[in-house]
Amino acid sequence: MALRLQNISKIYGPVRALDDVSLTVEPGECRALYGGNGSGKSTTARIVSGAVAPSGGQVKIDGQFLGTALPRRARMLGIGITFQELSLLSDLSVAENVVIGDAPRHFGLFTDRRRLYADARRHLAEIGLEHFCGVKANALQTGEKYLVELAKALYLKPRYIVIDELTTTLHASEVDIFAQLLDRHLADGGGALFVSHRLNELRRFCSTITVLHNGRRVADERLEAVSDADLVGWAGGRSSASVATANRSAATDRPTAVKIDNLRLGRREASLQLSFAAGEIAGLGGLPDQGQKVLLRILAGLTRPATEPDISVAGKRPILGAATDAAGAGIVFVSGDRDETVFAARSIRENMLAPFVARGADRPNDASLAAALSLLSTRYAGLDMPMSSLSGGNQQKVLIARCILADPALLVAEDPTKGIDVAARADVHRLFRDLAAKGTTILVTSSDDLELADLCDRVLVMDDGAVVADLDRATGGLSAQAIVSAYMKQEKAA
Amino acid sequence: MSALPSAAPRLRSHSAIPALALASLGLGLAAIINPGLVSPAGLIGWSTSQLGLWAAVLAQTVVLVGRGIDLSTGAAVSLVNVVAIALFGLGWPLWLVLPTALLTGTVIGLANGLLIAVLKINALLATFAMSFVLLGLSLQIQPAPGGMAPIGAVTMMNGSSLGVPNALVALLALVALWQVLARTRFMLLLRGTGSDPQRAFNSGVPVLRTRLCAYILAGLFCGLSGIFVTLTIGAGDPLIGQPYTLLTIAGAVIGGVALMGGSGSGIGAILGSMFIGITGELALGIGLSPFYQQFIVGTVLLCGLAGVVLLRRSIDRTEDARIALTLSTIRRGEAA
């Protein structure tokens, strides 16, 4: 009685994504699946869920072979999965989404709406979202979507759940909810395969670990027997991937590059007045969706503000709500939603050149594209390969790499290291610092407060459209602890 | 927190409201310009001329909701029409012709479904090609308009009961049929499939089967439409359904059915096609030369579309704001 992957391999065109990978998850066990971008973690998760057929090898669930790749069959055999890119259907209500795999019916033919909503409500109550039953899934915030994805995976009471990078996008309080559900699942004799980049979470939830590198299994250990340094070393093939916090000079003596005045976010009466220096890396922290995203998107020209604020970037005044004009003013945007910016079927080259083509600017040549990609150690077969041939993490690297080609005055990035591994995160941070050293102002959000504290010169903590704390590294006031306590204080006051 | 309604905020689709407004407005205008339209005879005339379209638009709606499209709707209706007339010509009784006509439509739908769901041929191309196959068959069976349906059945279809045109009774039956369909598990799976086929597949939705069923069901509605056409005009015409293809797509979209799949109601689609039908009546009522008529119909249609788009946008915006507000109230409630 166990979930067994036996000698699984998967070949995508010229790329061997998985090569003879075996692992076992026993009832009551939570096994970590750890590795760098493109190491084959997500492919493994998809194969277990039946969404993808392996090129070789077998998946055995409590003695029964999965056989044909059919998510429905995997579900019937007792597999639940949360997809990294979500499986929520935006036109359906939250409740319908939770039960879609096996909606309650009348006479076999009709949806039993009353029971559907009652069942979903009961399920959603466990993640504290029972009042969201009737809303369409796309009205939810990102963290809520991932919790609903979890509720959906647990709906059919699976024997084994596969958690693919779920917690990366969750807030600390949401991670606690996840922890409770996971504990109960394990206590009930279920098993779990937990895919994550975050070592502290692996240690918190898992007892055993399988490490993948370039599609091969490089370690299979009890987690308590190995050190973080071992794990990072195995996963990256690199010895020192730990994030070095650079000591950068304070940005106070630099000229102001970005000025925002008279900006009102949401239902706020008071307006924001912010300024950022050239070469400053500023983070926007706080609970999710407190105006950080809106602020970034207003700067990127994607959202029109309700009132007319004064915004100037390096002396230019971009037309608000016009993304092309923002780009012309030297503002570059990295979306937190990869689906929104990736042309999946088009080549890596076209994806990197898209912003230049859109503006009619001179296009960088292949050599500079390749150089930008290598700065982030992006794994790709060639610039002509479609974006869809890359793993999620590598797609993200392409999107970030293209930013440096534009030599931007202002870079606005939504959670740029979401879903990428430790080593890659260090690369992205280094790239941001190099850009800043050349005078680019960088505004960034992150679901990880530690990352903000590591990366930024200054962190503005936001709450309901207002800045409630301005933490500066130069004055020594910047730490993850300070960020957390700034927004937690707001929480209590509310 | 207890003040919040249990299923709040409710998921009520308002997608049909603009079409309802438009259809009422059009009908009102038409009645003013041409008061004869609302007379008993006028109502019968109008509803019988539209009944076939109302059934056909449901075929298109089912397919569109599943993120497909059907360019063979019109040709399928024509084929069912000439098949029925040919069978009447052979002396088949009504009770045998009607199921055969329905079956004809269903088989066409099955063929479309196999091409699209199983062989994974692009829906646009498959149904486009299918429309010529069906047109060819119809012309083979009956090259020119003619033939006769049983006079009793035709009289009944063009009659009225208790002052209500029978075609409107049939419309009510169509609406009821849609309401039943909307409550099926199939429709839930179809909306899921149309919303995002890959995610639906990953969620355990039998995407292939659902798509196949959508086309079969569309074929069934085409069969129904063909029967209505046959019984309202009482004759066969290999080109009768031709305009239905684009009329049903336009009607469904005016009625709030998403071209990209995932949402839409048959009721809205019927209202949308009603509006399109009424624009024709408006032009007729004014009594202009046929050349101007086309121009007027087109202009009214354009204005109506613009109105629908604007109205829908404002409804969506207030609705989104309302949901966002409710959600943030709930979130604050939980945080406290």
Contacts between the chains, C-beta under 8 A, distances in Angstrom:
chain1	res1	chain2	res2	distance
A	49	B	202	7.1
A	51	B	201	7.3
A	51	B	202	5.0
A	71	B	201	6.2
A	71	B	202	5.3
A	71	B	203	7.0
A	71	B	204	5.1
A	72	B	204	4.3
A	72	B	205	7.7
A	72	B	206	6.3
A	75	B	204	4.7
A	81	B	202	7.9
A	83	B	199	7.9
A	83	B	202	6.1
A	86	B	199	7.3
A	87	B	199	4.6
A	87	B	202	4.5
A	87	B	203	4.9
A	88	B	199	7.0
A	89	B	191	7.6
A	89	B	192	4.8
A	89	B	195	4.0
A	89	B	196	5.7
A	89	B	199	5.8
A	89	B	200	6.2
A	89	B	203	7.1
A	89	B	262	7.4
A	90	B	195	5.8
A	90	B	196	7.1
A	90	B	262	7.3
A	91	B	191	5.8
A	91	B	192	7.8
A	91	B	194	7.1
A	91	B	195	3.9
A	91	B	258	7.6
A	91	B	261	7.9
A	91	B	262	3.4
A	91	B	263	4.8
A	92	B	188	7.6
A	92	B	191	6.1
A	92	B	192	5.9
A	92	B	195	6.3
A	93	B	11	4.6
A	96	B	188	6.2
A	96	B	191	8.0
A	96	B	192	7.7
A	97	B	203	7.8
A	100	B	188	7.0
A	100	B	189	7.5
A	100	B	192	5.5
A	100	B	200	7.6
A	100	B	203	5.1
A	100	B	204	7.2
A	100	B	205	6.2
A	101	B	203	5.7
A	101	B	204	3.8
A	101	B	205	7.7
A	102	B	204	7.4
A	103	B	185	5.8
A	103	B	188	5.8
A	105	B	185	5.2
A	109	B	184	5.7
A	109	B	185	6.5
A	109	B	186	7.7
A	110	B	183	5.1
A	110	B	184	5.4
A	110	B	185	6.4
A	111	B	183	6.2
A	111	B	184	6.7
A	111	B	185	4.8
A	111	B	187	7.6
A	111	B	188	5.1
A	113	B	183	7.4
A	117	B	7	6.2
A	121	B	6	7.9
A	128	B	334	6.1
A	131	B	1	8.0
A	131	B	4	5.9
A	131	B	8	6.3
A	131	B	330	4.7
A	132	B	327	7.2
A	132	B	330	7.1
A	133	B	7	5.6
A	134	B	7	4.4
A	134	B	8	6.6
A	134	B	9	6.0
A	134	B	10	5.1
A	134	B	11	4.4
A	135	B	9	6.1
A	135	B	11	6.5
A	135	B	323	6.0
A	135	B	327	6.7
A	136	B	11	6.4
A	136	B	323	8.0
A	139	B	320	7.7
A	139	B	323	5.2
A	139	B	324	7.2
A	139	B	327	6.3
A	140	B	327	7.9
A	152	B	203	7.3
A	491	B	335	6.0
A	494	B	332	6.7
A	494	B	335	6.3
A	494	B	336	6.8
